[in-house]
Amino acid sequence: MSTTGAATDLPAMAERKRRLLGRHADPNPQLEVVALDALDPAGPLSLERTMAERLDPNRGTALIVEGLLTYFDRPTVLGLWA
């Protein structure tokens, strides 16, 4: 799949999102739900690995992390994107 959008969440919520989105008759083939642990610096669910494995650097891509940033203080949020 050539992902152009990835909705990210912790594994259990990502699975729930996949199930709910799968109920739609016409799911968006350009949106993939991906398990992610934003605080893991380098593991299999890390932001860095997710971006390296899922996002095509030759295409415009959106990584959706809605709701995530409100749980962390400013230094933690800035560290996620450093």
N, C-alpha and C positions, 0 to 999 in steps of 0.2 A: 504494500500500500504506500502510495506517495502522500504522506500526511501534509495537509495544509493547515490543520488546526488540531490541537491536542488539549482536551480538558483533563486536568490533572487532579488527583486526590489520593489520599491514603488508600491502601489496597482494598479494604472492606467497602469503603464508599465508592471507589472506582468500579468495583464489581456491581454494586447496587445501581449506579448510573448506567452501566452497560445493559443490565437487565431492563431497566425502565426505557432506555432509548431503543432497545431491541423490540419493544412492543409496538413501535410505530411502523406503519405500513411502508413508509418510504424514509428510512434512516439516511442521514447525510453521509455519503461515502468519503467526504473530505474532513470529517471530524472523527477523531479517535479518542477514546477514553483511556487514559494511561495512569497506572499506579505510580505514585511519586512520594518520596519522603524528603521534603524540602530541607530538613535539618541534617540529613545524611550527607557528609561532604564528598564521598566518593564511592559509595556502595551501589548495588544494582538498582536501587530505587532513587538514587541521587539526581538532583537537577542536572548536574553536569553530564552524567551518563545518559539520562533521558534525552537531553538535547543532542548529544553526539549520536545516539542510536536512532532517534525518531525524526529528527528535523532535517530537511533537505536544504543545505546551504545555498542551493541554486534557485530556490523558490521562496517567495514571501510566506512566512509561517507565523501563526499566532499560538502562543502557549497560554492557556487560560488557567489562572490560579485564583479565581473569584473566592472571596471570603477568607483566603489564607492570611493575607497581610494584617488583618485586624487583630489577629491573635498574638502578634509579636511586637516588641518594642522597636523603635527606629533603628538602633544599631544592628539588631538581628535581621531586619528587613533589608537594610543596605548590604549586609554581609551575604545574603542570598544571591544578590546580583553582582557581587564584586568579581 
